Every structure is written in structure tokens, then in C-alpha cells.
Amino acid sequence: MAALERRKDSVVFERGFDAHIMAIDGTWRRACIMTAASESGARLTIVKSVEGLNLTEFFLLLSKTGLAYRRCVLAWINGDQMQVDFLLPGRKKIRPPQLSKDGPVQ
């Protein structure tokens, strides 16, 4: 996915939007600030460390009660900045490419 700033359909929030990320099974939850969003993903600033957490697939909670959420996969992380891609309903989990010494496995 292209960087959110380059996408015409993205919205950049001047002050950010308070949100949380949470494990699919509910075992962990972290506060974050959504700084940009598009139909296909979001840019987040993480408030506390996510070191050691399984970020393969998780929820982005957009309301305090958890009733508004998106299912996500990690696109990239750099320090406290994170880019997530949204999983669409009915779409299977995105699997990272399998690598061999010669490159991606076909």
C-alpha cells in the first residue's frame, strides 16, 4: 500500500483521533492516536511500547465502548509510528510472503 500522504482518498487529522489497538483474543490493549486514515488503512502513533506483542492481526478500536472497530494487519512499524492495513469482511487473513535464500516462494 502506498504511503497515506500520497493517497488522494486519505484524511490527515491535525490533532489526531484517540483510539486503541487490541489483540484479537483480547489479551492486550494499547492506546494510540490515529493521525491519518483511508478506506484501506490508517497511520497510528502508539502511546506505549508494543515490543513483544503479536501484531500479525489485531483490532483498531475507534470508540471507548469498542463498538466501532476495524480488523487490521501490520503494514510497517518505525519507532512509535505504525501503518496498518484494514482487513475487509469476508477476506482471508493476509499471510506474509514465505522467503527462501533465493527470494519469495511462488
The first five atom37 places (N, CA, C, CB, O) and aatype in JSON, in Angstrom:
{
  "aatype": [12, 0, 0, 10, 6, 1, 1, 11, 3, 15, 19, 19, 13, 6, 1, 7, 13, 3, 0, 8, 9, 12, 0, 9, 3, 7, 16, 17, 1, 1, 0, 4, 9, 12, 16, 0, 0, 15, 6, 15, 7, 0, 1, 10, 16, 9, 19, 11, 15, 19, 6, 7, 10, 2, 10, 16, 6, 13, 13, 10, 10, 10, 15, 11, 16, 7, 10, 0, 18, 1, 1, 4, 19, 10, 0, 17, 9, 2, 7, 3, 5, 12, 5, 19, 3, 13, 10, 10, 14, 7, 1, 11, 11, 9, 1, 14, 14, 5, 10, 15, 11, 3, 7, 14, 19, 5],
  "atom_mask": [
    [1, 1, 1, 1, 1],
    [1, 1, 1, 1, 1],
    [1, 1, 1, 1, 1],
    [1, 1, 1, 1, 1],
    [1, 1, 1, 1, 1],
    [1, 1, 1, 1, 1],
    [1, 1, 1, 1, 1],
    [1, 1, 1, 1, 1],
    [1, 1, 1, 1, 1],
    [1, 1, 1, 1, 1],
    [1, 1, 1, 1, 1],
    [1, 1, 1, 1, 1],
    [1, 1, 1, 1, 1],
    [1, 1, 1, 1, 1],
    [1, 1, 1, 1, 1],
    [1, 1, 1, 0, 1],
    [1, 1, 1, 1, 1],
    [1, 1, 1, 1, 1],
    [1, 1, 1, 1, 1],
    [1, 1, 1, 1, 1],
    [1, 1, 1, 1, 1],
    [1, 1, 1, 1, 1],
    [1, 1, 1, 1, 1],
    [1, 1, 1, 1, 1],
    [1, 1, 1, 1, 1],
    [1, 1, 1, 0, 1],
    [1, 1, 1, 1, 1],
    [1, 1, 1, 1, 1],
    [1, 1, 1, 1, 1],
    [1, 1, 1, 1, 1],
    [1, 1, 1, 1, 1],
    [1, 1, 1, 1, 1],
    [1, 1, 1, 1, 1],
    [1, 1, 1, 1, 1],
    [1, 1, 1, 1, 1],
    [1, 1, 1, 1, 1],
    [1, 1, 1, 1, 1],
    [1, 1, 1, 1, 1],
    [1, 1, 1, 1, 1],
    [1, 1, 1, 1, 1],
    [1, 1, 1, 0, 1],
    [1, 1, 1, 1, 1],
    [1, 1, 1, 1, 1],
    [1, 1, 1, 1, 1],
    [1, 1, 1, 1, 1],
    [1, 1, 1, 1, 1],
    [1, 1, 1, 1, 1],
    [1, 1, 1, 1, 1],
    [1, 1, 1, 1, 1],
    [1, 1, 1, 1, 1],
    [1, 1, 1, 1, 1],
    [1, 1, 1, 0, 1],
    [1, 1, 1, 1, 1],
    [1, 1, 1, 1, 1],
    [1, 1, 1, 1, 1],
    [1, 1, 1, 1, 1],
    [1, 1, 1, 1, 1],
    [1, 1, 1, 1, 1],
    [1, 1, 1, 1, 1],
    [1, 1, 1, 1, 1],
    [1, 1, 1, 1, 1],
    [1, 1, 1, 1, 1],
    [1, 1, 1, 1, 1],
    [1, 1, 1, 1, 1],
    [1, 1, 1, 1, 1],
    [1, 1, 1, 0, 1],
    [1, 1, 1, 1, 1],
    [1, 1, 1, 1, 1],
    [1, 1, 1, 1, 1],
    [1, 1, 1, 1, 1],
    [1, 1, 1, 1, 1],
    [1, 1, 1, 1, 1],
    [1, 1, 1, 1, 1],
    [1, 1, 1, 1, 1],
    [1, 1, 1, 1, 1],
    [1, 1, 1, 1, 1],
    [1, 1, 1, 1, 1],
    [1, 1, 1, 1, 1],
    [1, 1, 1, 0, 1],
    [1, 1, 1, 1, 1],
    [1, 1, 1, 1, 1],
    [1, 1, 1, 1, 1],
    [1, 1, 1, 1, 1],
    [1, 1, 1, 1, 1],
    [1, 1, 1, 1, 1],
    [1, 1, 1, 1, 1],
    [1, 1, 1, 1, 1],
    [1, 1, 1, 1, 1],
    [1, 1, 1, 1, 1],
    [1, 1, 1, 0, 1],
    [1, 1, 1, 1, 1],
    [1, 1, 1, 1, 1],
    [1, 1, 1, 1, 1],
    [1, 1, 1, 1, 1],
    [1, 1, 1, 1, 1],
    [1, 1, 1, 1, 1],
    [1, 1, 1, 1, 1],
    [1, 1, 1, 1, 1],
    [1, 1, 1, 1, 1],
    [1, 1, 1, 1, 1],
    [1, 1, 1, 1, 1],
    [1, 1, 1, 1, 1],
    [1, 1, 1, 0, 1],
    [1, 1, 1, 1, 1],
    [1, 1, 1, 1, 1],
    [1, 1, 1, 1, 1]
  ],
  "atom_positions": [
    [[0.84, -1.18, 0.0], [0.0, 0.0, 0.0], [0.88, 1.23, 0.0], [-0.95, 0.0, 1.21], [1.89, 1.26, 0.7]],
    [[0.52, 2.23, -0.75], [1.29, 3.46, -0.81], [1.14, 4.22, 0.5], [0.83, 4.33, -2.0], [0.19, 4.01, 1.25]],
    [[2.08, 5.1, 0.76], [2.02, 5.91, 1.97], [0.73, 6.73, 1.97], [3.25, 6.84, 2.07], [0.27, 7.19, 0.93]],
    [[0.16, 6.9, 3.16], [-1.13, 7.59, 3.26], [-1.06, 9.01, 2.72], [-1.6, 7.61, 4.69], [-2.03, 9.48, 2.12]],
    [[0.05, 9.72, 2.92], [0.14, 11.09, 2.46], [0.03, 11.19, 0.94], [1.44, 11.72, 2.93], [-0.37, 12.23, 0.42]],
    [[0.37, 10.15, 0.24], [0.32, 10.15, -1.22], [-1.04, 9.78, -1.77], [1.36, 9.21, -1.77], [-1.31, 9.97, -2.95]],
    [[-1.9, 9.25, -0.91], [-3.21, 8.79, -1.37], [-4.19, 9.95, -1.37], [-3.73, 7.64, -0.48], [-4.28, 10.7, -0.4]],
    [[-4.92, 10.1, -2.45], [-5.89, 11.18, -2.57], [-7.09, 10.96, -1.65], [-6.36, 11.3, -4.01], [-7.72, 11.93, -1.22]],
    [[-7.41, 9.71, -1.34], [-8.59, 9.42, -0.54], [-8.32, 9.36, 0.95], [-9.18, 8.13, -0.98], [-9.2, 8.95, 1.71]],
    [[-7.13, 9.76, 1.4], [-6.82, 9.7, 2.83], [-7.18, 11.02, 3.51], [-5.34, 9.37, 3.05], [-7.21, 12.08, 2.89]],
    [[-7.43, 10.91, 4.81], [-7.73, 12.07, 5.64], [-6.65, 12.14, 6.7], [-9.16, 11.97, 6.28], [-6.41, 11.17, 7.41]],
    [[-6.0, 13.29, 6.82], [-4.98, 13.5, 7.84], [-5.62, 14.33, 8.95], [-3.7, 14.22, 7.25], [-6.2, 15.38, 8.69]],
    [[-5.52, 13.84, 10.18], [-6.11, 14.51, 11.33], [-5.08, 15.45, 11.96], [-6.62, 13.49, 12.37], [-3.99, 15.01, 12.34]],
    [[-5.41, 16.72, 12.07], [-4.48, 17.72, 12.59], [-4.04, 17.4, 14.01], [-5.12, 19.09, 12.54], [-2.85, 17.47, 14.33]],
    [[-4.99, 17.05, 14.87], [-4.66, 16.74, 16.27], [-4.71, 15.25, 16.57], [-5.59, 17.47, 17.2], [-4.41, 14.84, 17.69]],
    [[-5.08, 14.45, 15.62], [-5.19, 13.02, 15.85], [-6.53, 12.65, 16.46], [0.0, 0.0, 0.0], [-7.28, 13.51, 16.93]],
    [[-6.8, 11.37, 16.45], [-8.06, 10.81, 16.95], [-7.7, 9.7, 17.92], [-8.98, 10.28, 15.77], [-7.06, 8.73, 17.53]],
    [[-8.1, 9.83, 19.19], [-7.77, 8.81, 20.2], [-8.4, 7.48, 19.83], [-8.24, 9.26, 21.59], [-9.58, 7.41, 19.46]],
    [[-7.61, 6.42, 19.95], [-8.08, 5.07, 19.62], [-7.27, 4.07, 20.45], [-7.95, 4.78, 18.09], [-6.44, 4.46, 21.26]],
    [[-7.52, 2.8, 20.23], [-6.76, 1.73, 20.88], [-6.55, 0.61, 19.86], [-7.51, 1.18, 22.15], [-7.34, 0.44, 18.94]],
    [[-5.46, -0.12, 20.04], [-5.3, -1.38, 19.31], [-5.45, -2.49, 20.35], [-3.9, -1.46, 18.56], [-5.04, -2.34, 21.5]],
    [[-6.04, -3.61, 19.93], [-6.3, -4.7, 20.86], [-6.12, -6.04, 20.15], [-7.73, -4.59, 21.44], [-6.48, -6.19, 18.98]],
    [[-5.55, -7.0, 20.86], [-5.36, -8.34, 20.32], [-6.71, -8.95, 19.95], [-4.61, -9.24, 21.33], [-7.73, -8.65, 20.57]],
    [[-6.7, -9.81, 18.94], [-7.92, -10.5, 18.51], [-8.56, -11.26, 19.68], [-7.62, -11.47, 17.36], [-9.78, -11.3, 19.8]],
    [[-7.72, -11.86, 20.54], [-8.24, -12.62, 21.67], [-8.41, -11.77, 22.94], [-7.32, -13.79, 21.97], [-8.8, -12.29, 23.98]],
    [[-8.12, -10.47, 22.85], [-8.31, -9.56, 23.98], [-7.23, -9.61, 25.05], [0.0, 0.0, 0.0], [-7.42, -9.03, 26.12]],
    [[-6.12, -10.28, 24.8], [-5.08, -10.43, 25.82], [-4.26, -9.17, 26.05], [-4.17, -11.55, 25.44], [-3.65, -9.04, 27.11]],
    [[-4.23, -8.25, 25.11], [-3.52, -6.98, 25.31], [-4.28, -5.86, 24.61], [-2.06, -7.07, 24.77], [-5.08, -6.08, 23.7]],
    [[-3.99, -4.65, 25.08], [-4.61, -3.44, 24.53], [-3.65, -2.28, 24.74], [-6.01, -3.15, 25.2], [-3.05, -2.16, 25.8]],
    [[-3.5, -1.42, 23.74], [-2.61, -0.27, 23.82], [-3.31, 0.97, 23.27], [-1.29, -0.52, 23.05], [-4.03, 0.9, 22.27]],
    [[-3.1, 2.09, 23.94], [-3.63, 3.37, 23.46], [-2.81, 3.83, 22.27], [-3.61, 4.44, 24.59], [-1.61, 3.6, 22.2]],
    [[-3.49, 4.49, 21.34], [-2.81, 5.05, 20.18], [-3.56, 6.29, 19.7], [-2.7, 4.0, 19.04], [-4.67, 6.57, 20.15]],
    [[-2.94, 7.01, 18.79], [-3.57, 8.17, 18.17], [-3.58, 7.92, 16.67], [-2.81, 9.5, 18.53], [-2.53, 7.71, 16.06]],
    [[-4.76, 7.94, 16.07], [-4.87, 7.77, 14.62], [-4.6, 9.14, 13.99], [-6.29, 7.2, 14.2], [-5.38, 10.08, 14.18]],
    [[-3.51, 9.24, 13.23], [-3.12, 10.52, 12.64], [-3.57, 10.66, 11.2], [-1.62, 10.68, 12.72], [-3.63, 11.77, 10.68]],
    [[-3.9, 9.56, 10.54], [-4.39, 9.58, 9.16], [-5.17, 8.3, 8.91], [-3.21, 9.73, 8.13], [-4.91, 7.27, 9.53]],
    [[-6.13, 8.38, 7.98], [-6.93, 7.2, 7.65], [-7.38, 7.27, 6.21], [-8.14, 7.07, 8.59], [-7.59, 8.35, 5.65]],
    [[-7.53, 6.09, 5.62], [-8.1, 5.97, 4.28], [-9.03, 4.77, 4.31], [-6.97, 5.8, 3.17], [-9.2, 4.13, 5.35]],
    [[-9.63, 4.47, 3.19], [-10.53, 3.32, 3.11], [-9.79, 2.01, 3.38], [-11.2, 3.27, 1.74], [-10.39, 1.06, 3.89]],
    [[-8.51, 1.96, 3.05], [-7.78, 0.71, 3.14], [-6.82, 0.61, 4.33], [-7.02, 0.51, 1.9], [-6.26, -0.47, 4.56]],
    [[-6.61, 1.69, 5.1], [-5.67, 1.6, 6.21], [-5.59, 2.87, 7.02], [0.0, 0.0, 0.0], [-6.33, 3.82, 6.78]],
    [[-4.67, 2.86, 7.99], [-4.51, 4.02, 8.88], [-3.07, 4.14, 9.34], [-5.45, 3.9, 10.09], [-2.31, 3.17, 9.34]],
    [[-2.71, 5.36, 9.72], [-1.41, 5.63, 10.32], [-1.66, 5.91, 11.79], [-0.67, 6.84, 9.63], [-2.52, 6.72, 12.13]],
    [[-0.9, 5.24, 12.67], [-1.1, 5.35, 14.1], [0.19, 5.78, 14.79], [-1.59, 4.02, 14.69], [1.29, 5.45, 14.34]],
    [[0.04, 6.52, 15.87], [1.14, 6.82, 16.78], [0.83, 6.07, 18.06], [1.31, 8.37, 17.03], [-0.2, 6.31, 18.69]],
    [[1.71, 5.16, 18.46], [1.49, 4.32, 19.62], [1.96, 5.06, 20.87], [2.24, 2.96, 19.47], [3.05, 5.63, 20.89]],
    [[1.14, 5.05, 21.93], [1.45, 5.79, 23.15], [2.48, 5.03, 23.99], [0.17, 6.03, 23.96], [3.41, 5.64, 24.51]],
    [[2.32, 3.71, 24.14], [3.26, 2.89, 24.91], [3.9, 1.85, 23.99], [2.55, 2.2, 26.1], [3.45, 1.65, 22.86]],
    [[4.92, 1.21, 24.48], [5.66, 0.22, 23.69], [4.78, -0.96, 23.27], [6.85, -0.27, 24.48], [3.92, -1.42, 24.02]],
    [[5.02, -1.45, 22.06], [4.35, -2.65, 21.57], [5.33, -3.81, 21.45], [3.68, -2.37, 20.2], [5.02, -4.85, 20.86]],
    [[6.52, -3.62, 22.01], [7.55, -4.65, 21.95], [7.04, -5.94, 22.57], [8.83, -4.18, 22.66], [6.5, -5.94, 23.68]],
    [[7.22, -7.04, 21.86], [6.82, -8.36, 22.35], [5.38, -8.73, 22.06], [0.0, 0.0, 0.0], [4.97, -9.85, 22.36]],
    [[4.59, -7.82, 21.5], [3.19, -8.13, 21.2], [3.08, -8.77, 19.82], [2.32, -6.87, 21.28], [3.85, -8.45, 18.91]],
    [[2.12, -9.66, 19.66], [1.85, -10.28, 18.37], [1.0, -9.3, 17.55], [1.14, -11.67, 18.53], [-0.19, -9.13, 17.83]],
    [[1.61, -8.68, 16.56], [0.92, -7.68, 15.74], [0.54, -8.23, 14.37], [1.79, -6.46, 15.58], [0.33, -7.46, 13.44]],
    [[0.45, -9.55, 14.25], [0.07, -10.16, 12.98], [-1.32, -9.71, 12.56], [0.13, -11.69, 13.07], [-1.53, -9.34, 11.4]],
    [[-2.25, -9.76, 13.48], [-3.63, -9.36, 13.22], [-4.23, -8.88, 14.53], [-4.45, -10.54, 12.61], [-4.06, -9.53, 15.56]],
    [[-4.94, -7.75, 14.49], [-5.47, -7.15, 15.71], [-6.62, -6.22, 15.34], [-4.36, -6.38, 16.48], [-6.92, -6.01, 14.17]],
    [[-7.27, -5.66, 16.36], [-8.37, -4.72, 16.16], [-7.89, -3.29, 16.4], [-9.55, -5.05, 17.09], [-7.07, -3.04, 17.29]],
    [[-8.41, -2.36, 15.62], [-8.26, -0.93, 15.88], [-9.62, -0.49, 16.42], [-7.83, -0.11, 14.58], [-10.6, -0.44, 15.69]],
    [[-9.65, -0.15, 17.72], [-10.9, 0.25, 18.37], [-11.06, 1.76, 18.25], [-10.93, -0.19, 19.88], [-10.19, 2.52, 18.66]],
    [[-12.16, 2.18, 17.68], [-12.37, 3.6, 17.4], [-13.34, 4.26, 18.37], [-12.88, 3.77, 16.0], [-13.57, 5.47, 18.27]],
    [[-13.9, 3.5, 19.3], [-14.82, 4.06, 20.29], [-14.44, 3.54, 21.67], [-16.3, 3.72, 19.96], [-13.82, 2.48, 21.79]],
    [[-14.81, 4.26, 22.69], [-14.48, 3.86, 24.06], [-15.16, 2.55, 24.45], [-14.87, 4.95, 25.03], [-14.62, 1.8, 25.28]],
    [[-16.32, 2.26, 23.88], [-17.02, 1.02, 24.21], [-16.61, -0.15, 23.33], [-18.5, 1.24, 24.09], [-17.01, -1.29, 23.59]],
    [[-15.83, 0.11, 22.29], [-15.38, -0.96, 21.41], [-16.39, -1.35, 20.35], [0.0, 0.0, 0.0], [-16.2, -2.34, 19.65]],
    [[-17.47, -0.58, 20.21], [-18.5, -0.93, 19.24], [-18.12, -0.52, 17.81], [-19.8, -0.28, 19.62], [-18.68, -1.06, 16.86]],
    [[-17.2, 0.4, 17.66], [-16.7, 0.79, 16.33], [-15.25, 0.32, 16.23], [-16.82, 2.35, 16.1], [-14.39, 0.79, 16.97]],
    [[-14.99, -0.59, 15.32], [-13.65, -1.14, 15.21], [-13.37, -1.58, 13.78], [-13.47, -2.33, 16.17], [-14.29, -1.72, 12.97]],
    [[-12.09, -1.79, 13.48], [-11.65, -2.36, 12.2], [-10.64, -3.45, 12.51], [-11.04, -1.25, 11.26], [-9.82, -3.31, 13.41]],
    [[-10.71, -4.53, 11.76], [-9.73, -5.61, 11.89], [-8.53, -5.23, 11.03], [-10.33, -7.01, 11.46], [-8.7, -4.82, 9.88]],
    [[-7.32, -5.36, 11.57], [-6.11, -4.85, 10.91], [-4.99, -5.87, 10.85], [-5.63, -3.61, 11.62], [-4.96, -6.85, 11.6]],
    [[-4.06, -5.6, 9.94], [-2.77, -6.28, 9.9], [-1.71, -5.19, 9.86], [-2.66, -7.27, 8.66], [-1.95, -4.1, 9.33]],
    [[-0.57, -5.48, 10.4], [0.54, -4.53, 10.43], [1.17, -4.43, 9.05], [1.58, -4.93, 11.47], [1.55, -5.44, 8.47]],
    [[1.29, -3.21, 8.52], [1.99, -2.99, 7.25], [3.46, -2.69, 7.54], [1.34, -1.82, 6.45], [4.35, -3.29, 6.95]],
    [[3.71, -1.76, 8.47], [5.06, -1.45, 8.92], [5.02, -0.71, 10.24], [5.81, -0.61, 7.86], [4.0, -0.15, 10.64]],
    [[6.17, -0.73, 10.92], [6.31, -0.01, 12.19], [7.7, 0.61, 12.22], [6.08, -0.95, 13.42], [8.68, -0.02, 11.82]],
    [[7.77, 1.85, 12.7], [9.04, 2.57, 12.8], [8.97, 3.44, 14.05], [9.33, 3.43, 11.51], [8.33, 4.49, 14.04]],
    [[9.63, 3.0, 15.12], [9.55, 3.72, 16.39], [8.14, 3.68, 16.94], [0.0, 0.0, 0.0], [7.58, 2.6, 17.16]],
    [[7.55, 4.86, 17.16], [6.18, 4.9, 17.68], [5.15, 5.07, 16.57], [6.04, 6.03, 18.69], [3.96, 5.22, 16.85]],
    [[5.59, 5.06, 15.31], [4.68, 5.18, 14.16], [4.37, 3.81, 13.58], [5.3, 6.1, 13.07], [5.26, 2.97, 13.43]],
    [[3.12, 3.58, 13.25], [2.68, 2.29, 12.73], [1.7, 2.52, 11.58], [2.03, 1.42, 13.85], [0.81, 3.38, 11.68]],
    [[1.85, 1.77, 10.52], [0.89, 1.78, 9.41], [0.16, 0.45, 9.45], [1.6, 2.0, 8.01], [0.79, -0.61, 9.51]],
    [[-1.17, 0.5, 9.41], [-1.97, -0.72, 9.41], [-2.83, -0.77, 8.16], [-2.85, -0.8, 10.68], [-3.27, 0.27, 7.65]],
    [[-3.06, -1.96, 7.68], [-3.98, -2.2, 6.56], [-5.23, -2.83, 7.14], [-3.34, -3.1, 5.45], [-5.15, -3.72, 7.98]],
    [[-6.4, -2.38, 6.68], [-7.66, -2.94, 7.15], [-7.98, -4.22, 6.4], [-8.8, -1.92, 6.99], [-7.78, -4.31, 5.19]],
    [[-8.5, -5.21, 7.13], [-8.99, -6.44, 6.52], [-10.46, -6.24, 6.23], [-8.76, -7.69, 7.44], [-11.21, -5.79, 7.09]],
    [[-10.88, -6.56, 5.04], [-12.27, -6.4, 4.66], [-13.07, -7.6, 5.12], [-12.4, -6.21, 3.14], [-12.53, -8.71, 5.17]],
    [[-14.36, -7.42, 5.45], [-15.19, -8.56, 5.86], [-15.19, -9.64, 4.77], [-16.64, -8.1, 6.15], [-15.33, -9.35, 3.58]],
    [[-15.05, -10.87, 5.19], [-15.04, -11.99, 4.25], [-13.7, -12.24, 3.6], [0.0, 0.0, 0.0], [-13.54, -13.24, 2.89]],
    [[-12.73, -11.36, 3.81], [-11.4, -11.54, 3.22], [-10.54, -12.35, 4.17], [-10.73, -10.16, 2.91], [-10.55, -12.12, 5.38]],
    [[-9.82, -13.29, 3.63], [-8.98, -14.14, 4.46], [-7.8, -13.34, 5.0], [-8.49, -15.35, 3.68], [-7.4, -12.32, 4.43]],
    [[-7.26, -13.84, 6.09], [-6.12, -13.22, 6.74], [-4.95, -13.12, 5.75], [-5.7, -14.02, 7.99], [-4.67, -14.06, 5.02]],
    [[-4.28, -11.98, 5.74], [-3.12, -11.79, 4.87], [-1.95, -12.51, 5.48], [-2.8, -10.28, 4.67], [-1.65, -12.35, 6.66]],
    [[-1.29, -13.31, 4.69], [-0.12, -14.03, 5.18], [1.14, -13.4, 4.6], [-0.21, -15.54, 4.8], [1.19, -13.08, 3.42]],
    [[2.16, -13.22, 5.44], [3.41, -12.66, 4.93], [4.03, -13.62, 3.92], [4.39, -12.36, 6.08], [3.86, -14.84, 4.05]],
    [[4.75, -13.11, 2.93], [5.35, -13.99, 1.94], [6.39, -14.9, 2.58], [5.99, -13.18, 0.82], [7.13, -14.49, 3.47]],
    [[6.43, -16.13, 2.11], [7.44, -17.06, 2.58], [8.72, -16.75, 1.83], [7.0, -18.55, 2.38], [8.71, -16.58, 0.61]],
    [[9.81, -16.69, 2.55], [11.1, -16.34, 1.93], [12.03, -17.54, 1.96], [11.74, -15.14, 2.64], [12.04, -18.32, 2.9]],
    [[12.81, -17.64, 0.91], [13.89, -18.61, 0.88], [15.17, -17.84, 0.58], [13.63, -19.72, -0.19], [15.12, -16.62, 0.4]],
    [[16.29, -18.5, 0.53], [17.54, -17.79, 0.26], [17.55, -17.17, -1.14], [18.73, -18.74, 0.42], [18.35, -16.28, -1.41]],
    [[16.67, -17.64, -2.04], [16.62, -17.13, -3.4], [15.53, -16.08, -3.6], [16.42, -18.26, -4.36], [15.33, -15.6, -4.72]],
    [[14.81, -15.72, -2.52], [13.74, -14.72, -2.63], [12.4, -15.34, -2.31], [0.0, 0.0, 0.0], [12.35, -16.45, -1.76]],
    [[11.3, -14.66, -2.63], [9.96, -15.15, -2.3], [9.66, -16.48, -2.97], [8.92, -14.13, -2.7], [10.06, -16.74, -4.1]],
    [[8.92, -17.33, -2.23], [8.5, -18.62, -2.76], [7.23, -18.41, -3.57], [8.27, -19.66, -1.61], [6.31, -17.74, -3.1]],
    [[7.16, -18.94, -4.76], [5.99, -18.78, -5.63], [4.98, -19.87, -5.4], [6.4, -18.77, -7.1], [3.93, -19.89, -6.04]]
  ]
}
